[in-house]
Amino acid sequence: MNEKQTIVCRCEEITMNEIKETIEQFHCSSREVKLRTRAGMGSCGGRTCRTVIDRLVEQLGGTAISNEVPLSYRPPVRPVSFGLLGGEKE
């Protein structure tokens, strides 16, 4: 499997090649990669791809990870009451 086929962010279907091209073109940080490619913005909130993105930025000479605001994890869903799901009014 090559870089063009290797999926880093499964939720948004972003390949390793897309992330590498973004880092090389814009010399960006992990946060900028997230904003430019949507990698890490899917339903898992970056739990599966965040570390891979951080390592790629570090290897390809993007902005250092240590001096940026860290990416935050987001909960995948909002809590919903059973009454709301069942159509009952609370």
Backbone as XML, in Angstrom:
<?xml version="1.0"?>
<chain id="A" units="angstrom">
  <residue number="1" name="MET">
    <atom name="N" x="0.854" y="-1.185" z="0.000"/>
    <atom name="CA" x="0.000" y="0.000" z="0.000"/>
    <atom name="C" x="0.899" y="1.247" z="0.000"/>
  </residue>
  <residue number="2" name="ASN">
    <atom name="N" x="0.605" y="2.199" z="-0.833"/>
    <atom name="CA" x="1.424" y="3.401" z="-0.910"/>
    <atom name="C" x="0.767" y="4.566" z="-0.156"/>
  </residue>
  <residue number="3" name="GLU">
    <atom name="N" x="1.464" y="5.698" z="-0.120"/>
    <atom name="CA" x="0.985" y="6.864" z="0.629"/>
    <atom name="C" x="-0.320" y="7.422" z="0.085"/>
  </residue>
  <residue number="4" name="LYS">
    <atom name="N" x="-0.535" y="7.291" z="-1.213"/>
    <atom name="CA" x="-1.766" y="7.818" z="-1.798"/>
    <atom name="C" x="-2.979" y="7.024" z="-1.360"/>
  </residue>
  <residue number="5" name="GLN">
    <atom name="N" x="-2.766" y="5.771" z="-0.954"/>
    <atom name="CA" x="-3.870" y="4.915" z="-0.539"/>
    <atom name="C" x="-3.988" y="4.795" z="0.979"/>
  </residue>
  <residue number="6" name="THR">
    <atom name="N" x="-2.954" y="5.157" z="1.717"/>
    <atom name="CA" x="-2.956" y="4.994" z="3.168"/>
    <atom name="C" x="-3.828" y="6.066" z="3.805"/>
  </residue>
  <residue number="7" name="ILE">
    <atom name="N" x="-4.899" y="5.630" z="4.438"/>
    <atom name="CA" x="-5.816" y="6.550" z="5.103"/>
    <atom name="C" x="-5.306" y="6.818" z="6.515"/>
  </residue>
  <residue number="8" name="VAL">
    <atom name="N" x="-5.088" y="8.081" z="6.851"/>
    <atom name="CA" x="-4.673" y="8.467" z="8.201"/>
    <atom name="C" x="-5.900" y="8.794" z="9.031"/>
  </residue>
  <residue number="9" name="CYS">
    <atom name="N" x="-6.784" y="9.628" z="8.494"/>
    <atom name="CA" x="-8.013" y="10.003" z="9.193"/>
    <atom name="C" x="-9.163" y="9.222" z="8.567"/>
  </residue>
  <residue number="10" name="ARG">
    <atom name="N" x="-9.603" y="8.177" z="9.268"/>
    <atom name="CA" x="-10.658" y="7.319" z="8.727"/>
    <atom name="C" x="-12.001" y="8.041" z="8.658"/>
  </residue>
  <residue number="11" name="CYS">
    <atom name="N" x="-12.265" y="8.911" z="9.612"/>
    <atom name="CA" x="-13.569" y="9.598" z="9.654"/>
    <atom name="C" x="-13.763" y="10.521" z="8.451"/>
  </residue>
  <residue number="12" name="GLU">
    <atom name="N" x="-12.714" y="11.247" z="8.091"/>
    <atom name="CA" x="-12.789" y="12.213" z="6.987"/>
    <atom name="C" x="-12.137" y="11.682" z="5.707"/>
  </residue>
  <residue number="13" name="GLU">
    <atom name="N" x="-11.595" y="10.452" z="5.752"/>
    <atom name="CA" x="-10.945" y="9.803" z="4.615"/>
    <atom name="C" x="-9.816" y="10.646" z="4.024"/>
  </residue>
  <residue number="14" name="ILE">
    <atom name="N" x="-8.932" y="11.112" z="4.898"/>
    <atom name="CA" x="-7.778" y="11.914" z="4.487"/>
    <atom name="C" x="-6.564" y="10.998" z="4.410"/>
  </residue>
  <residue number="15" name="THR">
    <atom name="N" x="-5.879" y="11.033" z="3.282"/>
    <atom name="CA" x="-4.728" y="10.151" z="3.076"/>
    <atom name="C" x="-3.441" y="10.766" z="3.614"/>
  </residue>
  <residue number="16" name="MET">
    <atom name="N" x="-2.446" y="9.897" z="3.789"/>
    <atom name="CA" x="-1.134" y="10.351" z="4.238"/>
    <atom name="C" x="-0.539" y="11.309" z="3.216"/>
  </residue>
  <residue number="17" name="ASN">
    <atom name="N" x="-0.767" y="11.046" z="1.944"/>
    <atom name="CA" x="-0.244" y="11.906" z="0.888"/>
    <atom name="C" x="-0.828" y="13.321" z="0.985"/>
  </residue>
  <residue number="18" name="GLU">
    <atom name="N" x="-2.131" y="13.426" z="1.238"/>
    <atom name="CA" x="-2.754" y="14.753" z="1.379"/>
    <atom name="C" x="-2.152" y="15.528" z="2.547"/>
  </residue>
  <residue number="19" name="ILE">
    <atom name="N" x="-1.923" y="14.844" z="3.646"/>
    <atom name="CA" x="-1.354" y="15.503" z="4.826"/>
    <atom name="C" x="0.078" y="15.926" z="4.555"/>
  </residue>
  <residue number="20" name="LYS">
    <atom name="N" x="0.874" y="15.037" z="3.954"/>
    <atom name="CA" x="2.270" y="15.376" z="3.639"/>
    <atom name="C" x="2.351" y="16.562" z="2.678"/>
  </residue>
  <residue number="21" name="GLU">
    <atom name="N" x="1.518" y="16.567" z="1.648"/>
    <atom name="CA" x="1.522" y="17.681" z="0.699"/>
    <atom name="C" x="1.159" y="18.998" z="1.382"/>
  </residue>
  <residue number="22" name="THR">
    <atom name="N" x="0.206" y="18.952" z="2.281"/>
    <atom name="CA" x="-0.213" y="20.158" z="3.012"/>
    <atom name="C" x="0.919" y="20.677" z="3.886"/>
  </residue>
  <residue number="23" name="ILE">
    <atom name="N" x="1.585" y="19.787" z="4.606"/>
    <atom name="CA" x="2.698" y="20.188" z="5.475"/>
    <atom name="C" x="3.827" y="20.776" z="4.645"/>
  </residue>
  <residue number="24" name="GLU">
    <atom name="N" x="4.171" y="20.129" z="3.541"/>
    <atom name="CA" x="5.270" y="20.604" z="2.697"/>
    <atom name="C" x="4.942" y="21.920" z="2.014"/>
  </residue>
  <residue number="25" name="GLN">
    <atom name="N" x="3.712" y="22.101" z="1.602"/>
    <atom name="CA" x="3.334" y="23.323" z="0.891"/>
    <atom name="C" x="3.227" y="24.529" z="1.830"/>
  </residue>
  <residue number="26" name="PHE">
    <atom name="N" x="2.636" y="24.337" z="3.001"/>
    <atom name="CA" x="2.360" y="25.461" z="3.888"/>
    <atom name="C" x="3.250" y="25.510" z="5.124"/>
  </residue>
  <residue number="27" name="HIS">
    <atom name="N" x="4.126" y="24.498" z="5.330"/>
    <atom name="CA" x="4.994" y="24.435" z="6.514"/>
    <atom name="C" x="4.169" y="24.677" z="7.774"/>
  </residue>
  <residue number="28" name="CYS">
    <atom name="N" x="3.132" y="23.901" z="7.934"/>
    <atom name="CA" x="2.165" y="24.190" z="8.991"/>
    <atom name="C" x="2.272" y="23.264" z="10.187"/>
  </residue>
  <residue number="29" name="SER">
    <atom name="N" x="1.603" y="23.670" z="11.242"/>
    <atom name="CA" x="1.541" y="22.912" z="12.487"/>
    <atom name="C" x="0.417" y="21.883" z="12.399"/>
  </residue>
  <residue number="30" name="SER">
    <atom name="N" x="0.312" y="21.070" z="13.429"/>
    <atom name="CA" x="-0.755" y="20.065" z="13.482"/>
    <atom name="C" x="-2.123" y="20.724" z="13.416"/>
  </residue>
  <residue number="31" name="ARG">
    <atom name="N" x="-2.268" y="21.829" z="14.119"/>
    <atom name="CA" x="-3.545" y="22.546" z="14.122"/>
    <atom name="C" x="-3.893" y="23.044" z="12.718"/>
  </residue>
  <residue number="32" name="GLU">
    <atom name="N" x="-2.914" y="23.582" z="12.014"/>
    <atom name="CA" x="-3.160" y="24.064" z="10.656"/>
    <atom name="C" x="-3.492" y="22.914" z="9.704"/>
  </residue>
  <residue number="33" name="VAL">
    <atom name="N" x="-2.831" y="21.773" z="9.890"/>
    <atom name="CA" x="-3.153" y="20.597" z="9.076"/>
    <atom name="C" x="-4.608" y="20.225" z="9.296"/>
  </residue>
  <residue number="34" name="LYS">
    <atom name="N" x="-5.018" y="20.248" z="10.543"/>
    <atom name="CA" x="-6.410" y="19.925" z="10.875"/>
    <atom name="C" x="-7.372" y="20.887" z="10.182"/>
  </residue>
  <residue number="35" name="LEU">
    <atom name="N" x="-7.070" y="22.167" z="10.225"/>
    <atom name="CA" x="-7.955" y="23.160" z="9.626"/>
    <atom name="C" x="-7.943" y="23.118" z="8.102"/>
  </residue>
  <residue number="36" name="ARG">
    <atom name="N" x="-6.800" y="22.810" z="7.498"/>
    <atom name="CA" x="-6.703" y="22.791" z="6.037"/>
    <atom name="C" x="-7.241" y="21.511" z="5.405"/>
  </residue>
  <residue number="37" name="THR">
    <atom name="N" x="-7.126" y="20.376" z="6.126"/>
    <atom name="CA" x="-7.517" y="19.102" z="5.523"/>
    <atom name="C" x="-8.750" y="18.467" z="6.154"/>
  </residue>
  <residue number="38" name="ARG">
    <atom name="N" x="-9.155" y="18.917" z="7.320"/>
    <atom name="CA" x="-10.233" y="18.353" z="8.127"/>
    <atom name="C" x="-9.830" y="17.051" z="8.807"/>
  </residue>
  <residue number="39" name="ALA">
    <atom name="N" x="-8.567" y="16.648" z="8.705"/>
    <atom name="CA" x="-8.105" y="15.461" z="9.422"/>
    <atom name="C" x="-8.210" y="15.729" z="10.914"/>
  </residue>
  <residue number="40" name="GLY">
    <atom name="N" x="-8.893" y="14.877" z="11.631"/>
    <atom name="CA" x="-9.091" y="15.069" z="13.062"/>
    <atom name="C" x="-10.395" y="15.749" z="13.409"/>
  </residue>
  <residue number="41" name="MET">
    <atom name="N" x="-11.212" y="16.060" z="12.418"/>
    <atom name="CA" x="-12.485" y="16.735" z="12.659"/>
    <atom name="C" x="-13.683" y="15.815" z="12.488"/>
  </residue>
  <residue number="42" name="GLY">
    <atom name="N" x="-13.425" y="14.540" z="12.339"/>
    <atom name="CA" x="-14.517" y="13.591" z="12.135"/>
    <atom name="C" x="-15.206" y="13.210" z="13.429"/>
  </residue>
  <residue number="43" name="SER">
    <atom name="N" x="-15.969" y="12.154" z="13.375"/>
    <atom name="CA" x="-16.774" y="11.748" z="14.524"/>
    <atom name="C" x="-15.936" y="11.309" z="15.719"/>
  </residue>
  <residue number="44" name="CYS">
    <atom name="N" x="-14.697" y="10.860" z="15.515"/>
    <atom name="CA" x="-13.860" y="10.447" z="16.650"/>
    <atom name="C" x="-13.147" y="11.635" z="17.272"/>
  </residue>
  <residue number="45" name="GLY">
    <atom name="N" x="-13.160" y="12.785" z="16.604"/>
    <atom name="CA" x="-12.530" y="13.986" z="17.157"/>
    <atom name="C" x="-11.014" y="13.923" z="17.200"/>
  </residue>
  <residue number="46" name="GLY">
    <atom name="N" x="-10.404" y="13.103" z="16.372"/>
    <atom name="CA" x="-8.949" y="13.043" z="16.309"/>
    <atom name="C" x="-8.328" y="11.986" z="17.202"/>
  </residue>
  <residue number="47" name="ARG">
    <atom name="N" x="-9.113" y="11.176" z="17.824"/>
    <atom name="CA" x="-8.564" y="10.164" z="18.727"/>
    <atom name="C" x="-7.716" y="9.120" z="17.995"/>
  </residue>
  <residue number="48" name="THR">
    <atom name="N" x="-8.031" y="8.839" z="16.752"/>
    <atom name="CA" x="-7.276" y="7.813" z="16.029"/>
    <atom name="C" x="-6.148" y="8.378" z="15.168"/>
  </residue>
  <residue number="49" name="CYS">
    <atom name="N" x="-6.239" y="9.613" z="14.741"/>
    <atom name="CA" x="-5.247" y="10.132" z="13.794"/>
    <atom name="C" x="-4.356" y="11.244" z="14.344"/>
  </residue>
  <residue number="50" name="ARG">
    <atom name="N" x="-4.689" y="11.769" z="15.477"/>
    <atom name="CA" x="-3.949" y="12.933" z="15.987"/>
    <atom name="C" x="-2.460" y="12.666" z="16.159"/>
  </residue>
  <residue number="51" name="THR">
    <atom name="N" x="-2.091" y="11.544" z="16.753"/>
    <atom name="CA" x="-0.672" y="11.272" z="16.973"/>
    <atom name="C" x="0.078" y="11.082" z="15.658"/>
  </residue>
  <residue number="52" name="VAL">
    <atom name="N" x="-0.570" y="10.484" z="14.668"/>
    <atom name="CA" x="0.073" y="10.302" z="13.357"/>
    <atom name="C" x="0.322" y="11.663" z="12.711"/>
  </residue>
  <residue number="53" name="ILE">
    <atom name="N" x="-0.650" y="12.554" z="12.799"/>
    <atom name="CA" x="-0.502" y="13.899" z="12.236"/>
    <atom name="C" x="0.632" y="14.642" z="12.943"/>
  </residue>
  <residue number="54" name="ASP">
    <atom name="N" x="0.673" y="14.554" z="14.270"/>
    <atom name="CA" x="1.749" y="15.191" z="15.036"/>
    <atom name="C" x="3.114" y="14.689" z="14.594"/>
  </residue>
  <residue number="55" name="ARG">
    <atom name="N" x="3.269" y="13.380" z="14.414"/>
    <atom name="CA" x="4.551" y="12.802" z="14.000"/>
    <atom name="C" x="4.915" y="13.218" z="12.580"/>
  </residue>
  <residue number="56" name="LEU">
    <atom name="N" x="3.949" y="13.259" z="11.684"/>
    <atom name="CA" x="4.241" y="13.687" z="10.306"/>
    <atom name="C" x="4.717" y="15.140" z="10.286"/>
  </residue>
  <residue number="57" name="VAL">
    <atom name="N" x="4.078" y="15.997" z="11.059"/>
    <atom name="CA" x="4.498" y="17.403" z="11.127"/>
    <atom name="C" x="5.925" y="17.483" z="11.659"/>
  </residue>
  <residue number="58" name="GLU">
    <atom name="N" x="6.210" y="16.714" z="12.690"/>
    <atom name="CA" x="7.547" y="16.714" z="13.278"/>
    <atom name="C" x="8.592" y="16.228" z="12.281"/>
  </residue>
  <residue number="59" name="GLN">
    <atom name="N" x="8.312" y="15.153" z="11.557"/>
    <atom name="CA" x="9.257" y="14.577" z="10.592"/>
    <atom name="C" x="9.486" y="15.458" z="9.378"/>
  </residue>
  <residue number="60" name="LEU">
    <atom name="N" x="8.445" y="16.159" z="8.933"/>
    <atom name="CA" x="8.555" y="16.931" z="7.693"/>
    <atom name="C" x="8.922" y="18.390" z="7.918"/>
  </residue>
  <residue number="61" name="GLY">
    <atom name="N" x="9.253" y="18.733" z="9.150"/>
    <atom name="CA" x="9.758" y="20.074" z="9.406"/>
    <atom name="C" x="8.710" y="21.155" z="9.496"/>
  </residue>
  <residue number="62" name="GLY">
    <atom name="N" x="7.504" y="20.793" z="9.838"/>
    <atom name="CA" x="6.473" y="21.802" z="10.071"/>
    <atom name="C" x="6.747" y="22.512" z="11.385"/>
  </residue>
  <residue number="63" name="THR">
    <atom name="N" x="5.826" y="23.343" z="11.816"/>
    <atom name="CA" x="5.974" y="24.053" z="13.071"/>
    <atom name="C" x="6.090" y="23.051" z="14.209"/>
  </residue>
  <residue number="64" name="ALA">
    <atom name="N" x="7.017" y="23.293" z="15.130"/>
    <atom name="CA" x="7.247" y="22.371" z="16.247"/>
    <atom name="C" x="5.988" y="22.188" z="17.077"/>
  </residue>
  <residue number="65" name="ILE">
    <atom name="N" x="5.778" y="20.986" z="17.535"/>
    <atom name="CA" x="4.589" y="20.650" z="18.301"/>
    <atom name="C" x="4.599" y="21.316" z="19.674"/>
  </residue>
  <residue number="66" name="SER">
    <atom name="N" x="5.757" y="21.446" z="20.274"/>
    <atom name="CA" x="5.843" y="21.915" z="21.657"/>
    <atom name="C" x="5.421" y="23.367" z="21.855"/>
  </residue>
  <residue number="67" name="ASN">
    <atom name="N" x="5.440" y="24.212" z="20.824"/>
    <atom name="CA" x="5.129" y="25.623" z="21.027"/>
    <atom name="C" x="3.758" y="26.033" z="20.502"/>
  </residue>
  <residue number="68" name="GLU">
    <atom name="N" x="2.898" y="25.087" z="20.280"/>
    <atom name="CA" x="1.568" y="25.421" z="19.783"/>
    <atom name="C" x="0.505" y="25.006" z="20.779"/>
  </residue>
  <residue number="69" name="VAL">
    <atom name="N" x="-0.666" y="25.520" z="20.587"/>
    <atom name="CA" x="-1.793" y="25.102" z="21.399"/>
    <atom name="C" x="-2.133" y="23.677" z="20.994"/>
  </residue>
  <residue number="70" name="PRO">
    <atom name="N" x="-2.164" y="22.748" z="21.944"/>
    <atom name="CA" x="-2.428" y="21.364" z="21.561"/>
    <atom name="C" x="-3.840" y="21.193" z="21.016"/>
  </residue>
  <residue number="71" name="LEU">
    <atom name="N" x="-3.979" y="20.231" z="20.116"/>
    <atom name="CA" x="-5.304" y="19.912" z="19.599"/>
    <atom name="C" x="-6.118" y="19.305" z="20.731"/>
  </residue>
  <residue number="72" name="SER">
    <atom name="N" x="-7.377" y="19.611" z="20.769"/>
    <atom name="CA" x="-8.216" y="19.065" z="21.829"/>
    <atom name="C" x="-9.062" y="17.931" z="21.282"/>
  </residue>
  <residue number="73" name="TYR">
    <atom name="N" x="-9.373" y="16.998" z="22.159"/>
    <atom name="CA" x="-10.261" y="15.905" z="21.792"/>
    <atom name="C" x="-11.688" y="16.363" z="21.995"/>
  </residue>
  <residue number="74" name="ARG">
    <atom name="N" x="-12.555" y="15.979" z="21.108"/>
    <atom name="CA" x="-13.967" y="16.335" z="21.185"/>
    <atom name="C" x="-14.792" y="15.079" z="21.397"/>
  </residue>
  <residue number="75" name="PRO">
    <atom name="N" x="-15.834" y="15.171" z="22.219"/>
    <atom name="CA" x="-16.699" y="14.007" z="22.353"/>
    <atom name="C" x="-17.400" y="13.742" z="21.030"/>
  </residue>
  <residue number="76" name="PRO">
    <atom name="N" x="-17.592" y="12.470" z="20.689"/>
    <atom name="CA" x="-18.166" y="12.156" z="19.380"/>
    <atom name="C" x="-19.646" y="12.516" z="19.247"/>
  </residue>
  <residue number="77" name="VAL">
    <atom name="N" x="-20.369" y="12.534" z="20.334"/>
    <atom name="CA" x="-21.799" y="12.834" z="20.277"/>
    <atom name="C" x="-22.195" y="13.668" z="21.484"/>
  </residue>
  <residue number="78" name="ARG">
    <atom name="N" x="-23.353" y="14.270" z="21.400"/>
    <atom name="CA" x="-23.891" y="15.013" z="22.536"/>
    <atom name="C" x="-24.846" y="14.112" z="23.301"/>
  </residue>
  <residue number="79" name="PRO">
    <atom name="N" x="-24.871" y="14.229" z="24.631"/>
    <atom name="CA" x="-25.821" y="13.425" z="25.401"/>
    <atom name="C" x="-27.257" y="13.836" z="25.084"/>
  </residue>
  <residue number="80" name="VAL">
    <atom name="N" x="-28.122" y="12.846" z="24.947"/>
    <atom name="CA" x="-29.526" y="13.077" z="24.650"/>
    <atom name="C" x="-30.345" y="12.231" z="25.624"/>
  </residue>
  <residue number="81" name="SER">
    <atom name="N" x="-31.402" y="12.806" z="26.149"/>
    <atom name="CA" x="-32.233" y="12.059" z="27.094"/>
    <atom name="C" x="-33.046" y="10.988" z="26.363"/>
  </residue>
  <residue number="82" name="PHE">
    <atom name="N" x="-33.396" y="9.932" z="27.084"/>
    <atom name="CA" x="-34.218" y="8.878" z="26.500"/>
    <atom name="C" x="-35.607" y="9.405" z="26.143"/>
  </residue>
  <residue number="83" name="GLY">
    <atom name="N" x="-36.098" y="10.340" z="26.931"/>
    <atom name="CA" x="-37.413" y="10.933" z="26.640"/>
    <atom name="C" x="-37.422" y="11.633" z="25.295"/>
  </residue>
  <residue number="84" name="LEU">
    <atom name="N" x="-36.356" y="12.331" z="24.984"/>
    <atom name="CA" x="-36.241" y="13.016" z="23.707"/>
    <atom name="C" x="-36.181" y="12.005" z="22.555"/>
  </residue>
  <residue number="85" name="LEU">
    <atom name="N" x="-35.459" y="10.931" z="22.757"/>
    <atom name="CA" x="-35.368" y="9.892" z="21.718"/>
    <atom name="C" x="-36.692" y="9.178" z="21.498"/>
  </residue>
  <residue number="86" name="GLY">
    <atom name="N" x="-37.439" y="8.981" z="22.589"/>
    <atom name="CA" x="-38.709" y="8.266" z="22.481"/>
    <atom name="C" x="-39.885" y="9.139" z="22.099"/>
  </residue>
  <residue number="87" name="GLY">
    <atom name="N" x="-39.669" y="10.442" z="21.998"/>
    <atom name="CA" x="-40.716" y="11.358" z="21.616"/>
    <atom name="C" x="-41.591" y="11.842" z="22.773"/>
  </residue>
  <residue number="88" name="GLU">
    <atom name="N" x="-41.240" y="11.447" z="23.980"/>
    <atom name="CA" x="-42.010" y="11.911" z="25.134"/>
    <atom name="C" x="-41.550" y="13.299" z="25.525"/>
  </residue>
  <residue number="89" name="LYS">
    <atom name="N" x="-42.465" y="14.130" z="25.920"/>
    <atom name="CA" x="-42.107" y="15.473" z="26.369"/>
    <atom name="C" x="-41.713" y="15.424" z="27.821"/>
  </residue>
  <residue number="90" name="GLU">
    <atom name="N" x="-40.708" y="16.167" z="28.150"/>
    <atom name="CA" x="-40.211" y="16.171" z="29.533"/>
    <atom name="C" x="-40.894" y="17.236" z="30.338"/>
  </residue>
</chain>
